[in-house]
Amino acid sequence: MFRKGKYKKLEKFGTKTVFDVNMPRGIDKLHPTEKPTGFIEKILIDTTKSGDLIIDPFMGSGSTGVACVNTNRNFIGIELDGGYFEIAKNRIEEAETIHNQQKII
């Protein structure tokens, strides 16, 4: 999956794209190993189908959960740190609210 040049598709999924990612920094960074939601969305679209179940056993601040909401995937997240769990829960709930409002419009 993350190779430049020749690649093997995962079933019908895959990309030749090289991702150029701007990592969260400063006050925008919610977790030490946080990944940009847009980056995770691209990976989900390339490797899963709408409605698939995604499990993140190290949820951190919830970027994968937000990406799942934004790309119509189901999500189970596990996080031991109560503080990060609350951050993730709030981010995912906010993404769901926005997603549901967009479906109404």
C-alpha positions, -999 to +999 in steps of 0.1 A: +000+000+000+024+030+005+048+025-024+060+048-051+059+032-086+046-003-092+019-014-068-005-043-062-042-035-058-060-048-027-089-065-043-104-037-064-088-010-043-055+008-045-038+039-058-007+050-076-010+083-057+019+095-035+004+113-006+019+146+005+006+151+040+007+182+063+008+168+098-011+187+126+012+211+145+010+235+174-024+243+189-041+222+161-025+190+173-047+171+197-025+139+201+012+132+198+007+108+169-023+124+153-029+119+115-048+143+093-084+133+089-083+140+051-053+116+048-072+088+066-103+095+044-082+089+013-069+056+027-104+045+037-117+052+002-089+033-014-090+003+008-126-002+020-162+001+008-190+024+021-207+007+050-176-014+060-166-017+097-133-001+106-117-009+140-090+014+155-076-003+186-055+028+194-080+056+187-061+085+202-080+118+194-104+100+170-092+110+135-101+076+121-135+078+136-141+113+121-129+100+087-153+070+090-182+094+095-171+115+066-168+085+042-199+065+054-179+037+072-189+022+105-164+026+133-153+010+166-126+028+185-106+017+216-087+042+237-073+035+272-066+072+281-098+088+294-087+123+283-081+113+247-112+091+247-133+122+256-115+143+228-122+115+203-159+111+214-165+148+211-148+150+177-168+120+163-201+133+177-194+167+161-186+151+128-219+130+130-239+162+137-224+180+107-228+149+085-265+145+096-272+182+089-257+179+054-280+150+047-310+171+056-300+200+033 
